[in-house]
């Protein structure tokens, strides 16, 4: 299930961002749907892994905090601000850092 959720929010985020760059009006809603899936999934994993090893629990909490940047990016996208790019890039950098962290 985790794999399918990750693929679905990844596809929704990518499609929404590309469509938004091309100026399609409903692209922000597609990006927001992907953001919500990412936020909910990371929240559930953070709650499920509270009792695990400290480093694993901390990593899942950081994933959740990073996913909140996607929520802010969605808000900026819905309001028409160009700052959504900055928030999405912050999310990418944090997730990339966490994925290579031991």
Residue frames as qw, qx, qy, qz and C-alpha x, y, z in Angstrom:
[[0.000, 0.885, 0.466, 0.000, 0.00, 0.00, 0.00],
 [0.341, -0.754, 0.092, 0.554, 2.85, 2.36, 0.87],
 [0.404, -0.094, 0.581, 0.700, 4.35, 1.93, -2.59],
 [0.175, 0.601, 0.666, 0.406, 1.08, 2.80, -4.35],
 [0.166, -0.921, -0.291, 0.197, 0.49, 5.88, -2.23],
 [0.400, -0.583, 0.285, 0.647, 4.01, 7.11, -2.88],
 [0.328, 0.151, 0.663, 0.656, 3.64, 6.59, -6.61],
 [0.066, 0.763, 0.611, 0.201, 0.23, 8.27, -6.66],
 [0.183, -0.921, -0.131, 0.317, 1.29, 11.42, -4.84],
 [0.434, -0.386, 0.440, 0.685, 4.50, 11.59, -6.86],
 [0.276, 0.365, 0.685, 0.567, 2.58, 11.44, -10.12],
 [0.044, -0.871, -0.488, -0.040, -0.01, 13.96, -8.93],
 [0.333, -0.784, 0.055, 0.521, 2.67, 16.39, -7.78],
 [0.391, -0.189, 0.555, 0.710, 4.61, 16.11, -11.01],
 [0.181, 0.529, 0.694, 0.453, 1.57, 16.39, -13.27],
 [0.139, -0.897, -0.397, 0.138, 0.14, 19.27, -11.24],
 [0.356, -0.670, 0.178, 0.627, 3.41, 21.22, -11.30],
 [0.326, 0.000, 0.631, 0.704, 3.96, 20.73, -15.03],
 [0.083, 0.675, 0.667, 0.306, 0.37, 21.64, -15.85],
 [0.219, -0.878, -0.250, 0.344, 0.60, 24.73, -13.64],
 [0.362, -0.425, 0.359, 0.748, 3.71, 25.89, -15.52],
 [0.167, 0.227, 0.695, 0.661, 1.73, 25.62, -18.75],
 [0.204, -0.026, 0.062, -0.977, -1.06, 27.72, -17.25],
 [0.430, -0.336, -0.757, -0.358, -3.88, 25.22, -16.90],
 [0.353, -0.541, 0.152, -0.748, -6.33, 26.48, -14.27],
 [0.881, -0.361, -0.059, -0.300, -7.12, 23.16, -12.56],
 [0.688, 0.346, -0.543, 0.335, -3.47, 22.15, -12.12],
 [0.106, -0.485, 0.536, -0.683, -3.31, 23.61, -8.62],
 [0.806, -0.236, 0.183, -0.512, -6.05, 21.21, -7.49],
 [0.930, 0.187, -0.312, 0.053, -4.15, 18.21, -8.84],
 [0.391, 0.457, -0.549, 0.580, -1.00, 19.37, -7.03],
 [0.423, -0.428, 0.387, -0.698, -3.04, 19.92, -3.85],
 [0.946, -0.104, -0.072, -0.298, -4.43, 16.38, -4.04],
 [0.793, 0.274, -0.435, 0.326, -0.90, 15.01, -4.25],
 [0.067, 0.501, -0.487, 0.712, 0.17, 17.21, -1.35],
 [0.684, -0.365, 0.210, -0.595, -2.67, 16.00, 0.83],
 [0.972, 0.018, -0.230, -0.038, -1.83, 12.37, 0.12],
 [0.577, 0.389, -0.481, 0.533, 1.83, 13.03, 1.01],
 [0.209, -0.497, 0.405, -0.739, 0.91, 14.84, 4.23],
 [0.847, -0.264, 0.088, -0.452, -1.52, 12.16, 5.39],
 [0.926, 0.150, -0.323, 0.127, 0.87, 9.33, 4.52],
 [0.415, 0.417, -0.511, 0.626, 3.80, 10.92, 6.34],
 [0.437, -0.462, 0.318, -0.703, 1.60, 11.70, 9.36],
 [0.948, -0.149, -0.070, -0.273, 0.39, 8.09, 9.57],
 [0.815, 0.240, -0.399, 0.346, 3.96, 6.78, 9.34],
 [0.090, 0.516, -0.461, 0.716, 5.11, 9.24, 12.00],
 [0.675, -0.380, 0.238, -0.586, 2.38, 8.00, 14.34],
 [0.980, 0.015, -0.174, -0.101, 3.00, 4.31, 13.55],
 [0.759, 0.279, -0.367, 0.460, 6.75, 4.59, 14.14],
 [0.288, -0.822, 0.203, -0.448, 6.70, 6.44, 17.45],
 [0.802, -0.504, 0.301, -0.106, 7.77, 3.37, 19.38],
 [0.893, 0.352, -0.093, 0.265, 10.49, 2.28, 16.94],
 [0.681, -0.132, -0.071, 0.717, 14.14, 3.10, 17.21],
 [0.122, -0.772, -0.184, 0.597, 14.73, 6.77, 17.99],
 [0.146, -0.352, 0.486, 0.787, 16.47, 7.53, 14.68],
 [0.055, 0.322, 0.833, 0.446, 13.67, 5.96, 12.63],
 [0.074, -0.767, -0.604, 0.203, 10.98, 7.81, 14.56],
 [0.156, -0.678, 0.045, 0.717, 12.87, 11.09, 14.16],
 [0.149, -0.098, 0.664, 0.726, 13.24, 10.52, 10.41],
 [0.008, 0.538, 0.800, 0.266, 9.50, 9.95, 10.00],
 [0.125, -0.809, -0.373, 0.437, 8.74, 13.10, 11.99],
 [0.167, -0.508, 0.319, 0.783, 11.07, 15.05, 9.71],
 [0.110, 0.216, 0.794, 0.558, 9.32, 13.58, 6.66],
 [0.043, -0.743, -0.665, 0.060, 6.04, 14.86, 8.09],
 [0.159, -0.762, -0.070, 0.624, 7.44, 18.33, 8.71],
 [0.180, -0.244, 0.579, 0.757, 8.87, 18.36, 5.19],
 [0.099, 0.441, 0.819, 0.354, 5.51, 17.34, 3.74],
 [0.033, -0.798, -0.443, 0.408, 3.97, 20.41, 5.35],
 [0.124, -0.472, 0.332, 0.807, 6.07, 22.45, 2.91],
 [0.065, 0.214, 0.812, 0.540, 4.00, 20.82, 0.16],
 [0.050, -0.729, -0.669, 0.139, 0.85, 22.08, 1.87],
 [0.115, -0.735, -0.025, 0.667, 2.28, 25.60, 1.89],
 [0.142, -0.188, 0.641, 0.731, 3.30, 25.18, -1.76],
 [0.055, 0.494, 0.828, 0.258, -0.27, 24.18, -2.57],
 [0.074, -0.809, -0.417, 0.408, -1.58, 27.26, -0.81],
 [0.129, -0.575, 0.286, 0.755, 0.77, 29.49, -2.78],
 [0.128, 0.072, 0.800, 0.582, -0.26, 27.74, -5.98],
 [0.016, 0.653, 0.756, 0.038, -3.96, 28.24, -5.25],
 [0.092, -0.845, -0.224, 0.476, -3.45, 31.93, -4.45],
 [0.597, 0.774, 0.103, 0.184, -1.39, 32.47, -7.61],
 [0.267, -0.880, 0.372, 0.124, 1.90, 33.28, -5.90],
 [0.698, 0.546, -0.461, 0.052, 5.18, 32.19, -7.49],
 [0.237, -0.614, 0.668, -0.347, 6.56, 31.18, -4.08],
 [0.949, -0.052, 0.173, -0.258, 5.18, 27.66, -4.52],
 [0.771, 0.494, -0.362, 0.174, 8.36, 26.81, -6.40],
 [0.048, 0.611, -0.612, 0.499, 10.51, 27.70, -3.39],
 [0.679, -0.299, 0.469, -0.479, 8.41, 25.58, -1.02],
 [0.968, 0.213, -0.016, -0.130, 8.43, 22.63, -3.42],
 [0.587, 0.577, -0.477, 0.309, 12.21, 22.89, -3.76],
 [0.271, -0.543, 0.607, -0.513, 12.62, 22.99, 0.02],
 [0.892, -0.085, 0.289, -0.338, 10.58, 19.80, 0.22],
 [0.873, 0.427, -0.228, 0.056, 12.70, 18.16, -2.47],
 [0.284, 0.635, -0.584, 0.418, 15.98, 19.08, -0.75],
 [0.490, -0.425, 0.570, -0.504, 14.82, 17.88, 2.69],
 [0.946, 0.066, 0.189, -0.254, 13.42, 14.60, 1.35],
 [0.748, 0.534, -0.359, 0.164, 16.56, 14.00, -0.70],
 [0.013, 0.608, -0.638, 0.472, 18.70, 14.62, 2.38],
 [0.675, -0.274, 0.499, -0.469, 16.58, 12.30, 4.53],
 [0.949, 0.242, -0.053, -0.194, 16.59, 9.53, 1.95],
 [0.686, 0.467, -0.466, 0.307, 20.38, 9.27, 2.07],
 [0.255, -0.618, 0.517, -0.535, 20.63, 9.67, 5.83],
 [0.548, 0.016, -0.834, 0.067, 21.34, 6.57, 7.89]]
